[in-house]
């Protein structure tokens, strides 16, 4: 019987600690040392429109773009090292959009969010590629888009209010149905249906993701409205926001990579054991201060520091 190397077991354990409580606001509150609370300055209807527009634009991007670079065969630790810098490089772009959006207050979100979301999707697609996914496949690109639903807090009546593995199964089912529609329809027809909202399968797919992503965007807006956090600036908030979703992508596609190698049952057994231990030990997650010597700001949004 094959034995999973300790470094890969440690990755699965870190993934369990992060993915079982992926709220961006929890991490930001721990970072600044105070509860982050506040009132949104943007009407709920405007926020929903902005989130849906951002996801539809990103769906356009997922369908019509094909990443070019191929990744050579690498060991798992080498793949993980590579994705840290892949994600951080894309995050720099979201920092710029956040800085520009911050100049116009909460209403700047209406202009900034679609661009930021598209950049984040590109980053998650690159991370998927680095972990050995075939990003030419529409299934994988829609899987990347679905991570906007995995990386947020749960709503009160959210049917996906469960563990990472349960949410992943629910989202994967939606990805499967959406990819079938895309695969059997001309690209122009698909793009028109996204724009007009006339494809029930894609509308449901985007709607489910939007339910959870909207909560994450709300957290970002609240964070920007709190004086102790707002002083950091829109650029830094956006950097933290995108790095949070990069972390979700790293762990999600890293787990998929290990599952392909060792089998789903083996990897998930380790994951479930680690998540049970984490729940038993902690009443709330804690975050170490960033280790700028290794990966800079990326460590702010990760619950555990990656070994050197």
Secondary structure, DSSP 8 states (H G I E B T S, - for coil): -----HHHHHHHHHHHHHHTT--HHHHHHHHHTS------SS-HHHHHHHHHHHHHHHHHHHHH-----------HHHHHHHHHHHHHHHHHHHHHHHHHHHTTGGGGHHHHHHHHHHHHHHHHHHHHHHTT--TTSHHHHHHHHHHHHHTS---TT-TT-S-HHHHHHHHHHHHHHHHHHHHTS-HHHHHHHHHHT--HHHHHHHHHHHHHHHHHHHHHHHHHHSHHHHTT-HHHHHHHHHHHHHHHHHHHHHHHHHHHHH-HHHHHHHHHHHHHHHHHH-SS-------TTTTGGGGGG-SS----
